[in-house]
Amino acid sequence: MYIQQILLQIFHKFGDERSVSAGFHLLKGKRSGQTIQDVGNFNLHSFFGLTPKLSKEKYLEHVEQLIDLGYATYRDEQYFILTNKGLEVLENSKPMYFNGWYYRGNEHIFFKRLSLVVQSLSYSVQEIKSFAPIQKNEDIQLWVKQFLVKNNYKSNVFFQAIRDEISDSLNKLTVDDSSLNLLLYRLSGFNTPGWTWQQLAREQNRSLLDIQLAYIEALHMWLDTLYEEPKLYLTQLAEGIRIEQLLTGSSQKTANLFQQGFTLEQIATMRRLKESTIEDHFVEMAMTMSQFPLVQFVASQDVETIVHAVKQANSKKLKVLRDVVPELSYFQIRLILAAKGVM
């Protein structure tokens, strides 16, 4: 099951350093300082925000299933660690290619645009002007209308070109046919309704959650391909889908002030926020910004010491690392972990 694989990956990276609830907040995409820190510290960008509608009750059911299967066990009634059997299952599992941190649910906007474009073209070819749009969202409808008009959608050249782009880009994906079908069967056209999640689950004899996760993974891979090898039309459909900015608006305000030359302390005063809150913003900046000036906060030698200590101790616990370099603050250590994404 996809969800089992994902949970095994998450808890393996957590080791015995984060609680069971931390995995739930990660999958839900909680915008808290701790969850954001977990993403950076444990290199869990892939799984952030994959299941925003997952209930805590359902999540715990999946966790308990791992215990029943002998894949994991509790330690101290709070931490969740993998057994040898769980580690073996994880080692033999196929790689997963989610990109939750950079899409954060926007992959669904891409597919809504695409599905309405495909439906519109299928009716246009039949010279039928009126039909019930598969997407009811008015923003999606307006966006697609502008896209079609801009690209002269009545032209046979456009119709053939976008068909070729879809075919060529999907053929380059390293996914099995079942995952590819999840994308294709969800599309609707003239006299061809898209499949429901329930129909797909029955067809592939999988749970609804696993079907939806496999679909999201395929979408992430498709979008990654389009950003790496742009297409004339599909790349337009992917416009604004990948997120390169900071996670929270408050963090962005802090980043803007920092780029203007204000110090952490000055920003806290100006924004009337606790310094600890601003520190959380800086940790998010260190994790997200490729050019974050880490040397302004900690010496290069201390960075190397912490990176080495993480690997030697096989731990990212702040207290353990501070014992190695007591002259550093917890904030400085968090910045290092966030900026370096130490494995």
TARAMO-V471018 format. One record per run of one state. SS is the DSSP state (A for helix, B for strand, O for the rest). FROM is the first residue (numbers start at 1). LEN is the number of residues. If there is no record, write none. Layout:
BEGIN
((SS/FROM/LEN) (SS/FROM/LEN))
END
This chain:
BEGIN
((O/1/1) (A/2/13) (O/15/4) (B/19/1) (A/20/9) (O/29/4) (A/33/9) (O/42/3) (A/45/3) (O/48/8) (A/56/13) (O/69/3) (B/72/4) (O/76/3) (B/79/4) (O/83/1) (A/84/8) (O/92/8) (A/100/4) (O/104/3) (A/107/19) (O/126/12) (A/138/13) (O/151/5) (A/156/16) (O/172/5) (A/177/8) (O/185/4) (B/189/1) (O/190/2) (B/192/1) (O/193/4) (A/197/8) (O/205/3) (A/208/21) (O/229/5) (A/234/4) (O/238/11) (A/249/11) (O/260/4) (A/264/8) (O/272/3) (A/275/14) (O/289/5) (A/294/3) (O/297/3) (A/300/14) (O/314/4) (A/318/7) (O/325/5) (A/330/11) (O/341/3))
END
